[in-house]
Amino acid sequence: EYEYVTDKNGNLVPKKIDHSVTQPTSRPSISPTIYETGDYTEVEDTTKSVSKVPAKAKISYAKNVKGKKISVKWKKVKTATKYQVKAVLGNKVITKKTTKTSCTIKKLKRKKTYKIYVRAYNKAGYGKWSKVKKVKVNK
């Protein structure tokens, strides 16, 4: 296959097209140039911490204790900083916040069954509520 090119005199001359591929013999080298441009006393921190929404909490136990109270304990959630504990009786909701993995809910009504839920949260948001634990207040 040929292509036509013009020579020094302006005449069209056929030139053979070379379709062969040659491999480079060495890798290209890159050398950065560093310029010093001033005082480095103030450095800005550009790192960002990424936190995930906590996983679903799991209640270890929820039981009635003496004095119209329910004691609740749950497993620690890795990325959580705080926890919410919710006791539900009909449409009445009692909510507690804590950093620990246990909590006591007070001032409950006798002979009533409460539904207990726990969820973990942090700056990124709230995790899902745990499965319900039903506890009847007898003591």
C-alpha positions as CSV (number, residue, x, y, z in Angstrom):
1,E,0.0,0.0,0.0
2,Y,1.3,3.5,-0.9
3,E,0.6,7.0,0.0
4,Y,1.6,10.0,-2.1
5,V,3.7,12.8,-0.6
6,T,5.3,15.9,-2.2
7,D,9.1,16.1,-2.6
8,K,11.3,19.3,-2.5
9,N,10.3,20.2,-6.1
10,G,6.5,19.8,-5.5
11,N,6.1,16.6,-7.4
12,L,3.9,13.7,-6.0
13,V,6.0,10.7,-5.1
14,P,4.7,7.3,-4.0
15,K,5.8,6.3,-0.5
16,K,5.3,2.8,0.9
17,I,3.2,2.8,4.1
18,D,4.8,0.9,7.0
19,H,2.2,-0.9,9.1
20,S,4.6,-2.7,11.4
21,V,4.5,-2.1,15.1
22,T,7.7,-1.6,17.1
23,Q,8.0,-2.2,20.8
24,P,9.7,0.5,22.9
25,T,13.1,-0.6,24.1
26,S,12.9,1.0,27.6
27,R,10.3,2.6,29.8
28,P,10.0,6.4,29.7
29,S,11.3,8.0,32.9
30,I,9.6,10.7,34.7
31,S,11.4,13.0,37.1
32,P,9.4,15.5,39.0
33,T,10.6,19.0,39.6
34,I,10.0,20.5,43.0
35,Y,9.9,24.2,43.6
36,E,10.2,25.7,47.0
37,T,7.8,28.6,47.2
38,G,7.6,29.9,50.7
39,D,7.1,29.4,54.4
40,Y,5.7,26.0,55.6
41,T,4.6,27.0,59.1
42,E,0.9,26.5,58.5
43,V,-0.2,23.1,57.3
44,E,-3.8,22.3,56.4
45,D,-5.2,18.9,57.3
46,T,-7.1,17.5,54.4
47,T,-7.9,14.1,55.8
48,K,-11.5,13.3,56.4
49,S,-12.9,10.6,58.7
50,V,-15.6,8.5,57.1
51,S,-18.0,6.8,59.5
52,K,-20.6,4.3,58.7
53,V,-24.1,4.1,60.1
54,P,-24.1,1.5,62.9
55,A,-25.4,-2.0,62.4
56,K,-28.6,-3.3,64.0
57,A,-28.4,-3.7,67.8
58,K,-29.1,-7.1,69.4
59,I,-30.7,-7.3,72.8
60,S,-29.0,-9.8,75.1
61,Y,-31.8,-9.7,77.7
62,A,-34.6,-7.5,79.0
63,K,-36.1,-8.5,82.3
64,N,-38.3,-7.1,85.1
65,V,-36.5,-6.1,88.3
66,K,-37.9,-5.0,91.6
67,G,-39.5,-1.5,91.8
68,K,-41.5,-1.3,88.5
69,K,-38.3,-1.3,86.4
70,I,-37.0,-3.2,83.4
71,S,-33.3,-3.9,83.0
72,V,-32.1,-4.1,79.4
73,K,-28.6,-5.3,78.2
74,W,-27.4,-5.5,74.5
75,K,-24.3,-6.4,72.6
76,K,-21.9,-3.6,71.7
77,V,-22.1,-2.4,68.1
78,K,-18.7,-1.6,66.6
79,T,-19.2,1.8,65.0
80,A,-21.7,3.1,67.6
81,T,-21.0,6.0,70.0
82,K,-24.4,6.1,71.7
83,Y,-27.6,4.0,72.0
84,Q,-31.3,4.6,72.2
85,V,-33.6,2.3,74.3
86,K,-37.3,2.5,73.7
87,A,-40.1,1.0,75.9
88,V,-43.5,1.0,74.3
89,L,-46.9,0.4,76.0
90,G,-49.8,1.1,73.6
91,N,-49.2,4.6,72.2
92,K,-47.0,5.6,75.2
93,V,-43.3,5.6,74.4
94,I,-40.4,6.0,76.9
95,T,-37.0,6.7,75.3
96,K,-33.6,6.7,77.0
97,K,-30.2,7.6,75.6
98,T,-26.9,6.1,76.9
99,T,-23.3,5.4,75.9
100,K,-23.2,2.1,77.9
101,T,-24.5,-1.3,76.7
102,S,-27.1,-1.6,79.5
103,C,-29.9,0.6,80.8
104,T,-32.7,0.5,83.4
105,I,-36.1,2.0,82.5
106,K,-38.0,3.2,85.6
107,K,-41.6,4.4,86.5
108,L,-43.4,1.6,84.7
109,K,-46.9,0.3,85.3
110,R,-47.5,-3.0,87.0
111,K,-49.2,-5.9,85.3
112,K,-48.5,-4.4,81.8
113,T,-46.3,-5.8,79.0
114,Y,-43.8,-3.5,77.5
115,K,-42.1,-3.9,74.1
116,I,-38.4,-3.1,74.3
117,Y,-36.3,-1.9,71.4
118,V,-32.6,-0.8,71.1
119,R,-30.7,1.0,68.3
120,A,-27.2,2.3,68.0
121,Y,-26.2,5.6,66.5
122,N,-23.2,7.9,65.7
123,K,-22.5,11.0,63.7
124,A,-23.3,9.3,60.4
125,G,-26.8,8.4,61.5
126,Y,-29.0,5.8,63.2
127,G,-28.9,2.1,62.9
128,K,-32.0,-0.1,62.6
129,W,-34.1,-0.9,65.7
130,S,-33.4,-4.3,67.3
131,K,-36.0,-7.1,67.3
132,V,-38.6,-6.6,69.9
133,K,-38.3,-8.1,73.4
134,K,-41.6,-8.3,75.4
135,V,-41.3,-7.9,79.2
136,K,-44.2,-8.0,81.7
137,V,-43.8,-5.8,84.8
138,N,-44.8,-7.9,87.8
139,K,-42.4,-6.9,90.6
